[in-house]
Amino acid sequence: MLNLDSLNVVSTSYAEQLGNALKQETIYAGDTVRVDYLSNTALGPEVGVDSVSMSISFDTSVLILVRFEPNSGWKILDSSYSNGTYRLLLVNS
C-alpha cells in the first residue's frame, strides 16, 4: 500500500526576470517580451522531480501569452485557461 502522507512535500519558489536578465524594461505596444522563471531553491541530487504543476496569471487586457517554452527535457502534458489564469502540467520526458 502506498501512503501518500509519508511522502515529502517539495516546495520551491520562483523569481521571474526578463529574457535579458533585467527586472525592468521600457516596452511599447506590439513589443514581444520574454520572461524567464528561475527556481530559487536548489533541490539537490537527492530529490528527483518528474512533474511540475504551475499556474500563471496576468492582466490579459495588457498582455497576451504567445508561447510557453519549457526547458529542454520537459514537455507540457496538460494545460487549461480560465479567468486569466493558465494552468500547466509539465513532465520530465
C-alpha positions as CSV (number, residue, x, y, z in Angstrom):
1,M,0.0,0.0,0.0
2,L,1.2,3.5,-0.8
3,N,0.8,6.0,1.9
4,L,0.9,9.5,0.3
5,D,1.1,11.1,3.7
6,S,4.6,9.6,4.1
7,L,5.9,11.4,1.0
8,N,8.0,14.5,1.5
9,V,6.5,17.7,0.1
10,V,8.9,19.6,-2.1
11,S,8.1,23.2,-2.4
12,T,10.1,25.9,-4.2
13,S,9.8,29.5,-5.1
14,Y,10.5,31.2,-8.4
15,A,11.8,34.5,-9.4
16,E,11.0,36.0,-12.7
17,Q,13.2,38.0,-14.9
18,L,13.1,39.4,-18.4
19,G,14.9,37.4,-21.1
20,N,17.9,39.8,-20.9
21,A,18.2,39.1,-17.1
22,L,16.7,42.5,-16.1
23,K,13.8,43.2,-13.8
24,Q,12.6,46.3,-15.6
25,E,12.5,47.4,-19.2
26,T,10.6,50.0,-21.2
27,I,8.3,48.3,-23.7
28,Y,5.9,49.7,-26.3
29,A,2.7,48.4,-27.8
30,G,3.4,45.5,-30.1
31,D,6.7,44.6,-28.4
32,T,7.5,41.0,-27.6
33,V,8.8,40.3,-24.1
34,R,10.4,37.1,-22.9
35,V,10.0,36.3,-19.2
36,D,12.1,33.5,-17.5
37,Y,11.1,31.8,-14.3
38,L,14.0,30.6,-12.3
39,S,13.9,28.4,-9.2
40,N,15.2,30.0,-6.0
41,T,15.6,26.6,-4.4
42,A,18.3,24.1,-5.2
43,L,16.6,20.7,-4.9
44,G,19.9,18.8,-4.8
45,P,20.7,15.3,-6.1
46,E,18.6,13.5,-3.5
47,V,15.4,14.9,-5.0
48,G,14.1,13.8,-8.3
49,V,11.2,15.7,-9.8
50,D,9.3,14.2,-12.7
51,S,6.3,16.5,-12.9
52,V,5.5,20.1,-12.0
53,S,2.2,21.9,-11.8
54,M,2.1,25.6,-12.2
55,S,-0.3,28.5,-12.6
56,I,0.4,31.7,-14.4
57,S,-1.9,34.7,-14.2
58,F,-1.5,38.2,-15.6
59,D,-3.7,41.1,-16.8
60,T,-4.9,39.9,-20.1
61,S,-6.1,43.3,-21.1
62,V,-2.5,44.4,-21.3
63,L,-0.5,41.2,-22.1
64,I,-1.0,38.1,-24.2
65,L,0.8,34.8,-23.9
66,V,2.2,33.9,-27.3
67,R,4.1,30.8,-26.2
68,F,5.3,28.9,-23.2
69,E,8.6,27.1,-23.7
70,P,9.7,24.6,-21.0
71,N,13.4,23.8,-20.7
72,S,14.9,21.0,-22.7
73,G,13.8,17.6,-21.4
74,W,10.4,18.9,-20.2
75,K,7.1,18.9,-22.1
76,I,3.6,20.2,-21.4
77,L,1.4,17.2,-20.7
78,D,-1.8,19.2,-20.0
79,S,-2.9,22.8,-20.0
80,S,-6.0,24.9,-19.4
81,Y,-7.0,28.5,-19.3
82,S,-9.8,30.1,-17.2
83,N,-10.4,33.6,-16.0
84,G,-7.0,35.0,-16.8
85,T,-5.0,32.0,-15.4
86,Y,-3.1,29.4,-17.3
87,R,-2.6,26.1,-15.5
88,L,0.1,23.8,-16.8
89,L,1.3,20.3,-16.0
90,L,4.9,19.7,-17.1
91,V,6.6,16.4,-17.1
92,N,10.2,15.5,-17.4
93,S,10.5,13.4,-20.6
